[in-house]
Amino acid sequence: MYLPPCHAYPKRVRLEIRHQSMTITPPTHGRETRQMLRNLGCVLVFLASSCSEKSSENSRDKQTELLGEDLNAPFTFRVASVREQQAYEQREREFDPSNDGWNSETFHGDTTAQLKVLAKSLSANTPPSILSPGASATVLRPENLVTIFENDGMRVLRGPSDAPAKERPLPVQLQELTRPLHESGGNVSIRFKQFRVRPPSNGTATSSSTVLYKAKASSPARELVQNATWVIDWIYDDTSSSYLIESIRPDNFEEVNLKRSPDLVSSGQGQTLFTDRTEELIERLPRGGLIHWGANELSVRGLYQNGRGLIGLALGDANGDGIDDIYLPQYRDLPNMLFLSQPDGSLKEVAANSGLNWLDETTVALFADFDNDGDQDLVVGTRERMAIHENTDGSGMNFKRVLDVPQADTSSLAAADYDGDGLLDLYVCNYLSSVGDETVTLSDAVYNALDGGANRLYRNVGNFKFDDVTKSTGMDVDATRLSLAASWEDFDNDNDVDLYVANDFGPNSLYLNNGGRFTQVAADMGADDPSFGMSITWGDINRDGFMDACISNMFSAAGNRITAQPQFEEDLAEGLEVDRIAYLARGNTLLVSKNGMTFDEQSAQAGMVNTQWTWGTLFADFDNSGDLDLMAMNGYVTGPTVDDL
């Protein structure tokens, strides 16, 4: 049986990760499936270790010299013994969808290979070789593009809604599409991502796929980006034994033009939207820079130790100088870090001197003034406890641990004064119910999990004393749903804060505050979004006075492809619903408030469903235009190649 990546797999999977070994034990569904799942752990660990950055250019150059090859070449397994070679060949057979009847994934593999050929041809501005005779397309790049946004050297253009649908020769259309990319003489890169397939059925030659098209051209004069969705009709060519493109029907074309004129560059505008200054402003760490530390140390330790490498840093003005400082949690046996902002804009690491260099495996932290003395205290969450530290003198150099509360597996912290008594209270999300054996268990109820750790609401009663009021306030309802994030907001404008909780493997929770008691109203208000909730951000995107919400979820191309196939429903375990599983791979959710009474789901209309594997989103006015923008943080441990978007 073919295994969809990660969350897309609908059966119970038990992941046991101890040091550098990984064992996966599925239910008894056949020898091949069991063997495949046992080997998957080795594949994941190998992939994780292969994507680590080298600690210095010298080590990178040395390794390149020893291997005699480009480190950015496509990923391949390297085996050294007959036994390893046999295991590798067995893995390849088990991962080959043609061996278990998944014709749609075989078709996906064949057409994806052809799309890579097309991408290479278009990037090099050479005639594509994978078009059928007479191939056609409707207009790929509309002539009369409409500017929908322009600010500080950046223009966003889209096609008119009444663009002509007349079929034209495809080679000409592809030339017209890529002509602006090649005009500036810069580097052109084109990628495709296939997320829907309709393979040929028995006795027919008709087949199609839906792909994301993304192109980028970078030159000294400008950066140009094109995005679109294509529906491609394929025809199998017996002569070449491959699929050829017969027609393309485009949709949602968008072009982003970022100018790099001398005037804009000299004024600090137009060169880039953001500049990464991490290595410049953060002092070098003992084992390399922060980027190396994060990519090399933390990702691998995360896989080995718990399989869920979630770390949330904290921003807050620890020393009262008016500039935010950073507390950076780390994995077990690595000291947590506190970076204090300096007058020149740099950051100095002072955790050892401030009493915050924990060695416990820390997952999340939060700055907040819990004692109303005007400085930021710090709460730290680990996989076993929550600890609050008092900022004793406001200098950021003297933190004292004043409270320790056992927890299961803390994944998020959110502070607000829910009862209006002038003291900040604290909500704690606990993902798993137990982490003693470093085991992650994915629930059988893949879209309705209730077997997570128990979330807690703590009421601040003063002097760093907190009462657990979870049950008495009604917060115990749906409090074990594998929660990953929580955020307070007065979404109904009744002058008290409500709480949204994003849950993994099922519906989210929205707790309506009624005088200090809460009612779970997510389903009633159209805000439950039963998916893989990763994070929640609030913002009034339409400026109607009511807060809207964006929930980060996973967009999975494989999940979209596989769940749409009839075979998926046939193979599905009894009691599971195809539509609900398919929704899990859909992507982000935008909830627009209707006068604080209910929410409308408007993700597709806003064009923000697909930001890939998204862990977090944030509303903010990044360009000072008066409108809220949305930033999405995405990605996952992968190999050294950059094949996806």
N, C-alpha and C positions, 0 to 999 in steps of 0.2 A: 504493500500500500504506500502511496506517495504521501510524504509528510509535509504539510504546509508549514512555513516558518513560524516558530514561536507561538504567539497568541492564536493563530489561525487553527491550531490543532484542537479538535473538539473533545478528545478523550482525556481521562485523568492521566497525568504524567507526574511522576515523582522524581525530583531532581535532587540527588545527594552529592554534595561537593565537599570533599575533605582534602585539604592541602592541594595536591596537584592531580588528583584523580576525580573522575566524575562518572557516576553510574546512573542510568535512567532505567527505571523499571515500569513498563506499561502494563495494562491488563493483558490477559492471555488472548491475543487475537491472531496468533499465527507465528511460526518460527521466524519468518523473514522480518516481520515488523519488530519483534523483540530484538533480533540481532541488529537491525538498523538503529533502533533507539539506544542500544548499548553503545554503539559506535559513535553516535552523535556527540556525546560528551567530548570524546577525543578530538573530533573535528572542531568543535567550538573552542576548546583550549588552544588548538594549533592555530586557528584563525586569529584568536586574540593575541597570541604571542607573536604572530607574524606581522601584525600591524603596528608594533611598537616603534617609536622613533628612537634613533640612536642618540646616545648622550652627547656626541660631538661630531663635527664634520670629519675629524680625523678617523674616528671609528667607522663612520659611514664609508669613507673612501677606502679604508683598509678592507672592509667586508666586500665592497664592490670589486676590489682588486682580487681578493681571494676567490670569490665566486665567479669572477670574470663575466659579469652580466649586469644588466640594468636592474636596480632594486625596484623600479616602478613597472617592471614587466608583469604580465598577467600571472596571477597566483597559480602555482602548481605544487602538488605534494612532492616531497623528496623522501625516498625510502632507501634503506641501507642493507636490508637483509631479505632473504627469501620469504621469511614469515611476514615481514612488514609488507612486502610486495603483494603477497597473497591477501593480506587483510585489506590493503588498499584496493585491490581488484574487486574484492567482495563488497566493499563500501560503494564502489562505483556502480556495481550491478544493482545494489539495493536503492541507490539514489536515482537510478535511471528510470524515469516514469514509463518508458516503453516496455519495461519488464513486468508491470503490474496493471496494465490496461488503461492507464491514464493518457489516452490519446490526445486530450486537450493540452497537456503539458508537453508532450512530444512535439505537437504542432507549435506550441509557444517557443520551445527551444529552437526549432528549425527557422521560424520566422524572426526570432530575436537575432539569430546569426545573420540573417539577411539585412536586418535593420542596422546592424553594426557595419556591414559593407556599405549601405546607403549613407550612414553618418560619415564614414571615412571619405567617400566620394564627394559629398557636399562640403565637408570641411576643407578638402583640397581643391575644390572648384573644378572637379573633373566629371565627365559624363558618368552617371550611375549605370551599373551593369545589371541591375536586378529588376528592371522594368519590362513588362510584357510588351509585345508589339501593339501599338494603338493605345497604350496606357493613357489615362486621362484623369483630370481632377477639376473640381470647382476652384475658384480663386483662392490660392493659398495665402497670398498677401494682398489684401484689398488695396486698390489704388487710392481711394479717398479716406485715409486713416483720420480718425477724429482724436484730437488731444483732449484727454479727460483729466489730466493733471500736469501742472508745470510749476516748478519752483527751484531756484538756485541751480540752474543748469541741468535739471533732470526733467525729461518729458516722458509721459506715459500715453501711448496712443493705442486705440482699439478700432476694429473695423466697424463700419456702420451696420445697423441692424437690418438694412435692406440691401445688403451686398448681393450682387448677381450670383445665381446658382448655375450658370451655364457651364457645361463641361468643355474643357480645353485640353490640349496636349500636355501631358504631365511633364515631359522634359523642359518645356518652356516655362511652365509654372514653377518648377524647382529652381530654374535659373532666376526668375523674377523674385522668388522668395529669398534666395541667398545673396543676390546682388548687393544689397546694402551692407551685408556682413563683410564682403570682400573689398568694398570701395576704399576703405581706409588703409588697406595693406597690412593690417595687423594679424594677430593670431586668432583663428576661428576654431571653435570647438562646438560640436553638435552631438546631442545625446537623445536617445529614445527610451521610453519606459512603457512596456506593454502591460496593461492591467485588465483587459477583457479579451477573450478569444472565443471564436466560434469555428471550431475545426470542421473540415469537410465531413459530412455524414455519409453513410453507406450509399454508393451509387451516384453521388453528386460530386462536382468539382468546386462547389461554392464554399468559400470560407472567408472569414474576416477577423479583424482584431482592432481594438481601440488602444491608441498609444498616446503618451505625452511627448510632445516635441519641445525641446529646449535647445536654443542656440545662443552662443555668446561670441562676440568679436571684441578683442581688446587691442587698442592702438594708442599711440601718444596723443591722438586728437580726441578720442572718445571711447566709451564702452557701450556696446549695443547688445541688447538681450531680446530674444524673441521667444514667446511661449504660445503654444496652441495645443489643441486636442485633435487628433486625426482618427477617423474611421477608415481603415485600409481594407480593400477587397483584394484577396490573393487568388492566384491560379497556379496549379502545380504544373511544372514543365518537365515532361518526361525526358527530354533531351539532356537537360542539365541536372535532372533529379533534384530539383529545388523549387521552392515557391517564388513566384514573381509577382510584383505589384501590378494589379490591373487598374485600380482607381483609388483615389483619396478624396474623402469628404471632410474638410476641415471645420473646426468650430473654435470659438473663444480665442481668436487670434489677438495677441497683445505684443507691443513693441515698446521697450524702455530704452531711452537714449540719454546717456550721461555724458555731457560734454566735458572736455578737458582743455578748454581754451586758456591761453596765458593769463588773461584778465581774471578768470575764475580761480585759477590756481594761485595767483599772487594774492588774492583776497581770501584764500583759505576755503574756497567753495569749488565744488564740481570735480575735484580730483578723486575723492572716494566718499562714500556715504559715511563710513566709519573707518577709523584707523586703529589697528591692534597695537597697543603700546605696552602689553604685558611684560615682555622681556626688558623693555626700556625702563619701566617704572618700578618693577618689583625686583628686589635684590636677588642675586643668584643663590639658589639653594644648594645644600651640600652635595647632592647627586645630580646636578644639572638644573636647567631653568624650569619654570613652573609648567610650561607646556610639556616638556619631557617627563616631568614628575607625574603630571596628570595622565598623559597618554600611556606611559610605560608602566609606572608603578601601580597606579590606582585601578586602571581598567583590569589588569591581570589579577590583582589581588581580589577585586570585586567578584570576578568569575570563580576564582578558586575558593573563596571563603563563603559566599552566600548566594551567588547567582543573581543577585539583585543589587547592583551597584548604585544605589541612590544616595547622593550627597547634596545637601542644601546649605550653601554658605549664608552668612548673615551680614547685612549692611547696617551700620548705625554709627553715630558720633560718640565713640567710647571715651574720648578725652575732652569733649566740650569745645573744640576749636572751630565748630561750624562746618566741618568737612567729614563726610562719612568715612568710616574705617571698615575693615573687612575681617570677619572671623571665618576661617577656612577649616571645616572638619576634615578628618582623614580616616583611613581605614585602620584596623587594629595594628598596634605596634608602631604606628607612625604618629609622631606628635602633632596635635592640632596646632594651627597657626593663627596668630593675631597680627594683622598688618595695620599699623597706624599711619595715617596720611601725614606727610611732611610738607613744610611750607613751599617747597619747590615742585610739589605735585607727585613726588615719588612715595613709595610705601616701605616702611621699615617693619621687619618681623620681630615681635617682642613677646611672644606667648610665654616663653620660659621665665621672663622677668615679671610677668603679670599674673602668674598662677593659672594659666589656661592651656598649658601644653599637655593636654590629656593624651594618654596612649590607648584609651578605650576606643573601640570601633564606633565612631561618631557619625550619625546619619543626618542630623539637622541641627540648626541653631537659630536663635532669635534674640535680637536686641529689643528691650522694652524697659520703661521706667516703672517697675512694679511697686516701688515705695514712695513715689511722688516727691523725690528729693532733687529732681531736675537733671539727673544723669541717667545714662543708659545702663541697665543691668543686663545680664546675659543668661538665657536658658539654653541648655545643651541637651540634646536627645541622643541616646545610643540605642543599641538593639536590646538593652536590658533595663535601662533606667532613664529618668529625666532629672537633671540637676539645675538648680537656679543659683547664679552667682551674683552677689551684691557688688556693685561698683562703689567701693567704700569711700573714695575721695574724689571721684569724677575725673581722675587723671588718665584713666585707661590702663594704669600700670599696677593697680591693686584690686584684684577681684578675689572675693572670698565666697567659697561654697557655703550656702546657708540652708539648702534644702535638697534632699535626695528622695525621689519617689520611684519605686519599681514600675517598669513598663514592660510590655511584651516586645515590640519591634517598632519603635517610633519612626514615623515617616514624614510627619508635618506638624508644625506648631503655629497657632494663630492666637493673638492676644487682642482683647477688646473689653470695654466695660459694658457687659451685657445687661446688668441690673441697675445701672445709673447711680452707683454709690460713690463714683469718683476714683475707683481703683480698677486697674486692668486685671481682667480675669484671663484664663488660659484654656484653650482647647487643644487636645493632643490626639493626633491620629496614630493608631498602631496597626501596622499592615498585617503581620502574622500573629497568631495566637501563641506561638512558641518558637524560639530560635535556638534552643539548647543543643540540638544536634546539627545545626547549620543546614537545615533541610527546607526546601521550598516545595510546597504541594499545591498544584493547580487544581482548583475545584472541579468536580464533575459538573456542577451547575455553572457552565462556562459563562453564562450571561445572567446569572442570578446568585452569585456566591454570597454565602452568609457565614463562612467559617474562618473569618479573619480575626485579628486581635480586637480587643474592646477599646473603642475610642473613649476618651474621658473629658469631662468639663470640670475645671477646678475654679472655684470662687475664691477670689482674693479677699481675705478678712483682715489684712494689715499685718505689718511686721514680718513679712515673708512667710505668712501662714496661709495655707490654701485648703479648702474643704472640697472633697469630691461630691459634686452635686449632680452627677450625670443622671441618676435615676429620678431624683426629686424634681428635676426641671424638665423631664420628658426627653432628655437627650439619649436615653438608652434605646430608643426605637431605631432600628436599622443601624446599629452602632458597631456591627462586626462584619462590614462589607469590604474588607481589604482596601481600606482608605489610603489614598496617596497624597491628598492635599485638601486644605480647608481655607476658607476666606470669609471674613465678616463683612457685611455691608447692609445698610438700611435700604433694601430694594423697594419697599413699599412706602417709603417716606412717612413713617409714623413715629419717627424720632427715637427708635431703638434699633439695635443692630440685629440682623438675622445672619444665618450661617449657611453657606453652601459647602458641601463636602463631595469631592470627586473620588469615585470608587473604581477600583479595578474589577474586571469580570462581572459587571452588572450595573444596575441603576444607581445614579447618584442621589444624594439626599439634600433637601432644602428645608431648613428648620426655621419656621416662622416664629418670631419672638412676640409673645403676648404678655407683657408685664413681668418678664423674667421666667416664664414657662414657654416651652417650645412644642410646636406641632410639626411633624414631618409632612410637607405638602408638595414634594417634588412632582409626583405623578399627577396630582390634581391641577397643578399649574403648568403642566407641559414642560417641565424642566428636569425630568429624571434621566434622559439621555443614556439608555442602558448599553454602555460600551466599555472601553478600557480607559476610564477617566484618569488622566495623568496630572492635570493641574486646572486651576480656575482663576480667571482674571476678570475684574469688573471695570466697566467704563460706560459713560453715556455717549454712545457712538452717534446717535441722531439728535442729540441736544434737546430732548423733550422733557428733561428734568427727572427721568427715571433711569436707573442703572441697568445696563444690559450685561450679558456675561458671555465669555468664550471659554469653552472647555476643551482642553487639549486631548486628542485621541490619536490612535495609530491609524495611518493610512498604509494598507498593505496591498501592493500590486498582486502578490501571489494569493492573498486572501480573497480579493475581488475576483480574480480569475477562477479560482477553484470552487468557491461557493456558488458561482453562477452555473456550474455544470450539473446536468441531471445525475451524473454518477455520484456527486457529493451527497445528494439527498438519499440515494439508494444505499450508500455506505454508512449513513449517519446512525449513531446509536439511537435506540428507541427512546422517545420522549423529548428529543431535542428538535428545535424548530429551525429550519434553514434560514428564514428571513432574519431571525434574531441573531444568528451566528454571522450572517453576511453583514449585518449592521456593524458588527465589531470591527470590521476592516475598512469601514467607510471613510473615517477621518475626523477632523475637528467639528465642533458644534458651536454655532452662534445662536444665542437666545436673546431675542429682542423683546424688551418689556412692553406690555400693553397696559400703560397707566398703573403699573405696580400690581396688577390683578392676576395676569397670566403672562406667559411668554410665547412668542412665535419663533419657530426654528427657521432661520434664514441663512443657513451656512452657504448653500449653493448660490443664492442670489448675491451674496457678498464676495464670492470667489475665494473663500478661505478654507474650503474643505480639505484640500490636499496640501499639507506642508510636510509630507513624508512622515517618518516615525517621530512624532512630536511629543516631547517631554514637558514642555512648558510654553505658554504664550503670555504676552504682556501688552496691555494697552498703554500707550503713551504718545504724546505729541512730539515725535522725534524731530520734525522739521519746523516747529513753531508756527504752523499754519492755522492753528485754532481748531483743527480736527484731530481726533484720536487715530493714531496708526497702530498697527499690530505687528509685534515681533514674535517669531516662532523659533524655539530652540529645539533642534532635532538631531537625529543621528543614532547610530548604534555601532558596536564593535564590529569591524569588518576587516577585509583583507587590504593589501596595499594598493589595489587598483581602485579607480574611481569610475565605476560603470554606471552608478545610479545618479539620480538627480539630487 
